[in-house]
Amino acid sequence: MLSAYTSYSLQTRDLQASLKRVASDSMVAREAAYYKENIGKVRSVDDLMNDYRLYNYVVKAHGLEEMAYAKAFIRQVLESDLNDPKSLANRLTDTRYLTLAAAFDFGNRSASPALQSEAQQDALVAAYYSQITNHEKQQKAETDYYISEAVTISNVDDIFRDTALRDYIYSAFAIDGAITNEEQLKKIIASDPADPASHVNATYGPKLEEWQLKIDDLVLERQQPGLSSTRKEQIDYLITSYQKFIGQAENYFKLASAFSFNPDGTPIDGVPAQNNDQILFVAERFVSSSGRLDETGATLNYGYFTSKIDEVQSVGDLTADSRLKDMLIVAFGLPKYTTTTGKLEWALTQDPSDPDSPIHAEAPGFVALARAFNFSADGTLADGISAMSAEQQNTMMSAYFERYDDEYEAADEKTVNQYKKYVGLVSNLSDFLSASAGSTAVRSFALQAFDIGPNELSLLDLRKILTSDINDRRSFVNSLKDDRFLRLAKAFNFNTDGTIGTPLLAQPESEITRLSKAYLAEKTKSDTNAAAKTKAEDETKYYREQIERISSVSELLSNKRLVSFMLTAEGIDPAKVKLSDLEKMFKSDLNDPKSFVNQLEDQGFRLLVASFNFGPDGKISESAASVQTRRTLMSTQDMYLRQTLEEQVGEENEGARLALYFQRMAPTIKNVYEILSDTAIAKVVRTMFGLPDEIANGNIDMQANVIKKNLDLADLKDPEKVEKLISRFLAFYEMENGAPDPVLMAFQAPGEISADTLTALALLRTRR
């Protein structure tokens, strides 16, 4: 029998020749042909699993043949959302499962006309949530800035010199800067609401009385019989107008109370322009003006609660403060609209330690509420007892921060569901722009997702945007030079005549996402500073935006940034590739073994070309929908051949099989826990460094530390260093050769284990 080293060398001396030999085997060729012919018919996980030959081809290609019996477990992997870090495939340390999940995209493509593909729907939903997140981040940043800078204000003019401070105040007090006289506003800010002679009192005090009297008179007139409908409409309009005037005037009084200046806007000796309470007052108004409680608002509520709770001496003190009461309802998950003040007061006076207390007949939230406070049965506090201990406060606030946005998340989910409910019912652009409930829901959702105001666009402009040719620089949408409108146009598939078209891109969305992640990883692996990450993210954004504009190979190759991005993401040095060669590659027939790209030593170029939807003419090809892209189909076939080769070699020499397996998997390893989670790779690493097999029975973190001391993971990305490591392994393996090799168990099928147990075992090996 040949030695492990010799067997390995024979296969890797010309690996492509070895793989071609395997591919020429009649049985392998039949399975490959069957897979290629039938995988395009698969539309669901069930379709795949119900075809024995397809399913077994897939699991074998990914080195998971021993797991083929565990269909429930494999199903969970295939159905994983790779954009969700909590999905099963992302949580498993063994990268083979992640690769398997990434090889398929069930249900995300449609070759038939559709207002949106599922991928576009997912992207729009993601944009909707991203807009919420961006708003929250912006609100926090603006609030942090205001709080930090407010203490530097010494003169009323300082507010207007800093547009960020000014705009923050405008938003907090609902002031329209476009129609506001700054000089008048300065006088309001410098006013003392407690001084009857101050500007705000002298100007708006009489007006408030006048407007209220006018409203009272109009209300009385509205009640008179015999009024014409026209007059009623006039009265309603006037009442609404006066109410708005009153509301704005009241905001002016509140604005004046938020600052302390002399009447001329200069500082008062020894008095800050704003004390802490006034700064928080402005911040809280700003945060509440958005109509959505986010983390910044919840943090402000937390500060308010802790500042007030020590003043509470009775149940009545607590429930009399509407802000504190609302926080109780949220923190303990109580029904918002049916939990009365009386119900709260009753619960707060119950003894939850008494098993016979009627509080135990209520919802768990009421029991938790009773436990969180120390009131006596009469609603008072015993001498020396505070309303809450520090531990009780911490417990309540932890619950509050878990639940403060539940109401808004539920509303978001309802909005998303409404959008998804109606999006498939839109039949054409005229329907989309109509006033029907369904179309309005879809249209409003899309505008909100891209931060476009409901009245920012006329229906005519919206029609022109959605029927624009995004690839034509002179089209209407491109003439607007606003990324929001371009993203809106890309979100839907309207033809120029308003009919619904077919989603078509130069590159499938899944491939764009894969390249984006790969590029970010490549650019930040050796340079982890913030500037490098930001630059990489900018390039990724550029690629995603521009690749959707590309309609031909020539357009792609003429954009150096796109070319550099895609090559870098694929681990190819752009400086070493000629554009003329790339052009030949993209013009190659991937099905012809003798074509230019298939003759290249680096087979990675084949996969690069296959990741695009270009046909032989260099234009986007309207290929049939499939759960696999051309690249993942080709990659699956390549992996099947490699796996078959390793199995055949293993029949003669298990050491050579291990070496081939390690050579293939080494570049994919990101951390030592991935090594430990793969029995075969762990065996190779232990052998190459002379570590005893008994170490595998030790503490997982201890094993990780031992490997870290012996192996530099960066070496696994360098083919030359990997070969040196393999030579080291083979040398040690030959020294041990002769005894039964326990690593054979790594390639043998386990006993029948349930999917839940498999998941639990796999996750036990996960390390973040």
N, C-alpha and C positions, 0 to 999 in steps of 0.2 A: 504494500500500500504506500502511496506517495506521502511524504511528510506534509504537515499542515502548511509550512512555508512554501513548499514547491507547488502544492495544489493551489494555494492562494495566488502565487505569482503567475501560474499558467493562465488563470482566469483574468487577472488584472493587467497582464502585459498588453492585451488588446481587448479591453472590456466590451467594446462595441461588437467585435467579432464573436465574442462569447455569447452576447445577447442575441445576435442574429442566428447563431447556431440553435439557441433555445427556441427562438421564434419559428424556426423552420420545422421543428418537431410537429408532426401531423396533428397530434392531440391539442398542443398549445395553439397552433394555427386555427384549428376549428373553434376553440373557445374564444379566441380573439375576434374571429370573424363574426361569431354569434353575438358577442358583446357589442361590437361596433354597429351591427345591423339592427339590434333590438333596444339598445339603451335609449334611443331617441323616442321610443314609444312609451317610455316610463313617464308618468305624470305625478306619481305619489310614492310615498314610502311603501305603501301596500303593494303597488305595482312591482316595485323592486324586489320586495321580500317574497312575493308570490311566484316569482320566476326563479326557480332553484339555481339555474345556471348563471344568471346575472348576479344574483345575490352572492353566491359562492365565489364568483370571479372577483367581486368587489372586496369582500373580506380577506380573500387571499392576497390581493394586490396590496392591501394595507398591512399585511403581516398579522392579520387577526383571524386567521383561519381556525385557530383553536377556540375562538369565541363565537363561531358561526351559530352554534346551538342557542346562544343567549340572545334570541331575537328581540325580546322586550328591551334589553339593555342597549343593543345596537340601535333600536328604533329611537330611544331617547337621545343617543348621540347624533343620529341623522337629523332629528328634529330640533337640535340645539340652535339657538340664535347666537351666532358668533359675535354679534355686537353687544350681547349681554354677558358681562363678566361672570354672572352667576349661573349661566347655563351649564349643563353637564359637561359638554365638550371642553369648555373653557376652564372648568374646575379640575378636570383630570390632569394629573401630572404627565401621564403617558401621552406624548405628542402624536402617537399614531391615531388616536381617537379624534384629535383636533384636525389632523390632516384628512381623515375620513369625512368629517362633517363639512370641511371646506371644499370637498370634491363635488358636493351636490348643492343644489339650490332649488328645493322643492317648492313649486307653486309660484315662483317669482318671475316667470316669463310668460308672455302671451303674444303669439304671432298674429292674433286676430285683432281687429280694431277695438280699441278700448280708450275710454276717456283718460284712464290712468292704469298703468300696470300696477301690480302689487308692490313692486319695488318703488314706484313713484308715490304710491299711497304711503308706504312706510317712510319714505323720505319727507313727505309733506307733514306727516305726524311728527317726525323727528324735528322738523323745522319749527313746528308749533311749540313743542316742548322746549326747544332750544331758545326760542324767542322769550319764553317765560323765564328760563334760566338766565339769559343775557340781561333781561330786565331786572331780575333780582340782583345780579352781580353789579349792574350799573347803579341800582338804587343804593346798594351797600357802599359802593365806592363814593358816590355823591354824598351820602350821609356821613361817612367817615371823614371826608374832606371838610364838610361843613362844620362838624363838631371840632375838628382840629384847628380850623381857621377862624371860627367865630370868636375865639378868645383874643384874636389879634385886632378885632374891630375897635377903633377908638373914635371914629367920626362917622356920621351917617353917609358921607361921601365914599367911605371905604367899601360900603356894600355895593355901590354901583361901579366902582373901579374894577371889581372882580366879578366878571360876568357869571362865573360858576356859583358864587354866593348869591348874586342877585336872582338868577334863574331858579335856584333852589327855593328861595323865599317866595318867588312868584308862584311856583308850583304848590308850595305849602299853603298859601292863602288864596289860591284860585284866581290869580291876577293875570290878566291878558296883557302881556308886555307890548303887544302891537298897538293897543288903543289906550295905554296908560301914560299919563303925563308924569315923567320922572320927578319933576320939581314938586308937584303936588304929593307924590308918594313919599318923598323925603320929609315933607311937613307932617304927614300922617305918622311915619315911623318915629319922628322926633316928638310926637304928642304924648302927653300923659293922660290916659283915659280917666284918671281920678280928678283931673283938673277941669272944671266946667268950661274954663276959658281957652282950653287947648284947641288946636286946629281941628282935630278929629271930632271933638264935641261940638265946637261952634259950627262946623260945616255939615256934619252928618246927623247930629242929634235932632235938630229941627226937621230934617228931611225924613228921618225914620218915623217921626210922629205924623208928618204930612202923608207919607206913603201908606202908612197903616190906616189912617183915616180914609184915604181914597179907596183902599181895598174894602174897608167896612161899608162905605157908601155903595160901592159897586156890587158887593154881595147882596145888600138890601135891594138894589135895583134888579139884580138877577132874579130875585124871588117874586118880583111883581108879575101879575098875570098880563097876558096880551102882548108880551115883547116879541118882536120879530126875530126870526132865526139869525138874521144878519147882526142885529144888535146883541144878541146873546154871544155870538162869536166874537164881536168886538169887546164885550165885557170880559170874556174868558181870556182873551189875549192881553187886555190891560191888567187883569189881576195877576196873570203869570209874569208880566213885565215888572210890575211893582214888587212882586215877591223876589224876583231876581235882584232888583235894586236893593232891597232890604238885606238879602243874603250877602251881597257884595259889601254893603256898608258894615254889616256885622263882622265880616272878615277884616275890614280896615281897623275896627276897634281891637280885634284880637291881635292883629299885626302890631298895632301901637303898644299893646301890653307886653309884647315879646322883646321890647328894647327899652333902654333907659338912656335918654339923651336930654340935653337942654333943648329948649324950643328951637334954637338955631342949628341944631344938629351936632353941636360940640359935646364933648364928654362932660359928665357930671363928676366933680372932684370926688375921688375915692370910690366911685361906683363904676363897675364894668358895664360896657354896653349891653352885655348879656351875662346873667349869672347862669349857673348850671341848670337850674330849673327852666329858665327861659330858653336856653339852647335845646334842652330835651323837648320842650313844648313845640318848638319849630320842627325839630326832627320827627316827632310823632305825627304832626300834621302832614308833613311831607310823605311819610311812609303810608299813612292812612289814605292819602289822596289817590293812591293807585287802585284802591278798592280791593286789594288782595294782600292778605297778611303773609309776608315772607319771613325769612330768618331774621332779617334786620328788625322787623316789627316785633317778632316774638322776643328778641333780645331786649328791646325797649320795654316790652310788657313785663319781662322778667325783672328788669331794674325797678319798674314801678311797683311790682308786687313786693319785692324785698324791702322797698322803702316805706311801704304802708303797713305791712303785716304786724310790725311791732306796735303800731298804734291801735290795733284791733283789740277791744276789750270784751266784745260780746258778739253773738251771732248776728245781731242787727247791724253792728258796725261793718261786718264783712259783707253782708248782702246789700247794704245800702249803697255800696260802691259798685256801680254797674260794670266797671272795668274788671274789678276783682271777681265779681260774680261770673262774668263771661269766661274768665280764665278757669274758674272751677268747673264749669260745664264742659269746657274743652278738655282739660287735664284728665277728668275722670270719665270721659266718653259718655256724658249724659245727653239725652235728647234735647236738642237746641230749642225747639219751639214748644215743647210740652213740659219742660222742667220749670215750674213756677218758683218764685221766691219762697213761698210757703213750704214747698216740697224740700227745697234746699235747707231751710231753717230747721225743719223737722228732722232731716237726716243728720244734720250737724249736732243735734242734741241726743242722738241715740248712742247706746253703748254697744259697739261691735264685738266686745269681748264676751258679752252675754249671749250664749247660744239661743236663748229664747227671745231675744230682742226681735221686734218686727222688722228691723232693718234687713235681716237675712232673707226676708221674703221679697225684697226688692232686687233690682238688677245689681250685678257685682260692682258697678261704678259707684253706687250709693254707699255700699259697704266700705269701699276704698276711701270715699270722701269722709265718712265718719271716722275712719282710722287716722286720717291725715290731720285732724284737729283735736284739741283738748278741752272742748267746751263741756260744761256740766249740763245736767238735764234741763236746767232752767235757762240755758243759753249764755251763761256768764262764765268767767274764768275764776278758778279757785286762787286764793292768795299765793303769789309766787310762781304761778303757772302761766306760761306764755301760750298764745293761740297755737303756735306750732314750734316744735323743736327743730334744730338744724337738720337732723336726719329726715324729719317729716317734710321739711321744705325741699330738700334734695330729691326725695322720692316723688313729690308732686311735680316738681319742675322737670324731672326726667320724663314723666308721663306727659307733661304739657308739650315739651319739645318733640315728642314722638307723634303727637296728635294735632298740633296747632294748624297744620295745613291739610288735614284729612278732608275737610269740607271742600277746599279748593281742588284737591286732587280728584275728589269724586265728581266735582263739576267739570274738571278737565276731561275725565273719562267719559262723562255724559256727552260733552261736546264732540269728542273724537268719535264716539259711537254714532252720534247723529250724522256726522260727516260720512262715516263709512256706510251708514244705512242708506244714504241718498245718492252717494257718488255714482253708483252703478246704474241709477235710474235716469241720469242726464242723457238725453238723446242727441243733442247738438248744441252749438254755441248759443243759439237763440233761447233754447231751453235753459242753458246755464245762466244766462243773463236775465231770465224772467223773474217775476216776483213770487213764484210758487215757494211754498215753505221748504221743500227739499232743495231746490236750486239755491235759495237764499242761504241755507245752512252750509252748503258746499262752498259757495262763493265767499261767504263771510269767514269761514274757516281758513280758506286759502289766503285771503287778504291779511288776516291776523297772523298767520304763520310767517309771512314775509314783512311784517310790521308796516303794512300799508293801511292808512286810515280809511274808514268806511266811506268817507266823502272825498277822498283824495283824488279819485279818478272818476270821470264820467263813464257811463256805460259805453259810449262811442269809443273813448280811449281804451277802455278795457277790451272791447272787441278787436280793436286794431292791434293791441299787444298780443292777444291770444292767437291771432291769425298771422302774426309776423313770422318771417323766415329768419330764425335766429342765426343762420349761417351767412345771411346777407348783411354786410356792414351798413348798408343803406336802408335797411328795414326800419319800420317805425320803432320797434322795441329797442333796437340798438342806437337809434338816434336820441333816445331819452337819456342814455348814459347813466342809468341807475340800475345797479345790480339787483335790486329788489324786483323790478319789473321783468328783468331777464329770467330770474329764477322762477317767477310766476309763469312766464311763457313756457319754460321747460317742464313745469310740473304737470302740464296737460298736453294731450295729443290732438289738438284741433288742426285740421287741414285749412288751407287758405280760404276755402269756401264755407268754413264753419262746421263742416262735417267732422266726425271723429275719425282720427287716423290711427296708425299702428306705431307703437313705441319702437324706435330704432336708434341704436347708438353704435359708434365705431368700436366701442368696447363694452361688454356687459358690465352692469353695475357691480356685480360680485368681483370681477377682475379689477375694476377701478379701486374698489375697497381694498383688495388684496395688495395691489401695488402701493397704495397709499400707506398702509401699515408697514409694508416692507421697507419703503423709502425712509419713513420716520425712524424705524429701528436701525437701518444702515447708517443714517446720518448722525444718530445720537449715541451709537454704541461706544465710540471712542472719545466723543466730545459731549459731555453731559451738561454743559453750562446752559443757562436760560437763553442766551443769544442764539446758540446753535439750534436749540429746539424751536425757537420762534422762527428762525429762517427756514428750517425744515417744514414747519407747519405752513408757512407762507407758500413754499413751493408746492406743497401738497394741495393747498387750496387752489393755486393757479392751475395745477394739472387737472383737478376735478372740474374746474370751470371751463377750461379750454378743450379738454378731450371731448366734451359733449358738443362742441362746435365742429369738430373734425368730421369730414365726410369722405376723405380719400387718403390713400397712402402718401401721396405727394404733399398734401397739407400737413400731415403728421410729421414727415421727415424734414419739412421746411422750417419747423419750429424747433430750434436747438434746445430750448428749455424742456420741451416735452420729451425729446429724444434722450437728453441727459437724465431726465427723471426716470423714464421707464427702464433704461439700461442700469442705472444705479440701483433701482429697486430690485432688479433681477440679479444683482451682484456682479454686474459686468462693468468694467472700466470704460466709460464713454470715449476716453482718449485713444483707446486701442481698437476702436471700431470705425471703419470708413462708412460714410453715408451711402456710397455706391454699393458696398456690400450689403448694407441693410436693405437697400432697394431690391437687390437680387433676392434677398431672403423673403421679403414680403410678396414678391412675384412668384415665388416657388410654389409648386403644387405639393402640399403637405402629404398627399396620398401617394406620391411618386417617390420611392426610395432613392431614385437617382437624381432627384431635384437638388438644386444648390444647397438649400438649408438642411436637407437630410443627409448631405455628404459631409457636413462640418463635424469636426471632432467634438466641439462643444455642443452637445445636444440641447443645451439651455436655450439656444436661439430658436429651435423648433417650437419650444413651449412659449417663447415670447411672441412669435408670429401667430401661434394658435390662440393667444389670449385676445386677439382682435377679430372683428367681424368682417374683414376685408375679403372680397372675392378676387378671382384671377385678374379682373380688370382694374383692381386697385380701389374700387368703390365699396361702400358698405353693402354687404350681401344680406338679403332678406332670407336668412336661413330659418329652418323650422325651429319652433320652440323646443327646448330640451332642458332636462334637469342638470345637465352638465354643459359647460362651455367646451369649445374645441380644445382648449388647453387642458382642462381637467379630464376630459375623455382621453386625450393622448397621454397625459401623466398617469392615469389609471392603468392604461395598457403597458406603459413603460415599467411601472412598479410591479405589475403582474409578471412581466418577463424577469425582472431582477429577483423577485421573490422565488420564482421557479428555479432560476439559476442557483440561488443560495441553497434551496432545498436539494437540488441535484448534487451540488458539491458536498453538502452535509451528509449525504448517503455514504460518501467515501471518507470524508474527514470532517468531523465536527469542528475542529479548530479552525479550519479554513472557512467554514460557514460563519463562525463567529466573527472572524476577521472581516469577511465581506459585509456582514451585517453592521459591524461597527463602522466600517468605512462609509457606508451609506447613511447611517444615522448620526454620526458625529457632528456634522455641520448644523444639525437641527437642535442640538442640546443647548439649553439656555441656562440651566442651573444643575447643581449636584443632585437635587431631589429627582430630576428626570432620569439621571443615571441610576439612582437607587430603585426607582419605580419599574425599571426595565431589567428583568432578571438576567437576560443575556448580556446586555451592556455592562451591568454591574459585575458580572463574572469576568468579562474582558478586562475591566479596569482593575479588579482585585488581582487578577493574574499578572498583568503587566507591571504591577508595583509590588508583587510578592506578598500580597496581603492574604491572610488565611481566610478560608471560606467561612470559618466560625464567626468572623466579624459581622456577617449578615444577620446573625441572631441578636446583635447588640442594639442599643438605643439608636433610633434613626438619626438624631442630630449628631450623635457621636460618630456614626458612620460618615455623615456629611463632612464633619470637620476633618476626619482622616483623609478623605478624598481631596478636600481643598488643599491640604498640605502637600499632597503628592502631584496633583494635576492642575495645570493652568488651563481653565476653560477656554481662554482665548486661542490656545493651540489647536482646538478642535475646528476652528474656522480656517486654518492654514493647511491645505492639502499635503504639503511636504512634511509638516510636523505630525499630521495624522498618520502618514505612512511610517514615520519613525516610531510612533507609538505602537502601530500594528506590528512592526518588526520586533519590537520589544515584547509584545504580547506573545507572538508566535514562538520566540526563543524560549520564554518561560513555559509556554504551553507544551513545547516539545520535551522540555525537561520533565514535565509531569506526565507525559503521554504514557499510556499503558494501563492506568487505572480507569475504572468506569467513570465516565464524565457526568456528574450530577446536573450539569447545565442542559443536558438533553431534556430535562423536565421543562425547561423554558419554552420548548417548541412542541410539547405534547399537550393534548387536550385535557383540561381539568374535568373533574366529575361534574354532574349536573348541579348548578347553583342558581338560585333565583336571581332575577334582574335586580331586585332591591338589594340583595346581599352583595352582588357584584358592584353595584353603585357605591354601597357603603365601604367596601374594601378598597375600591379605587380612590375614593375621596380621603380615606385615612392616610394615603400616601401624598396627598396634595400639600404643597407648601407654597405660600404666596411670596 
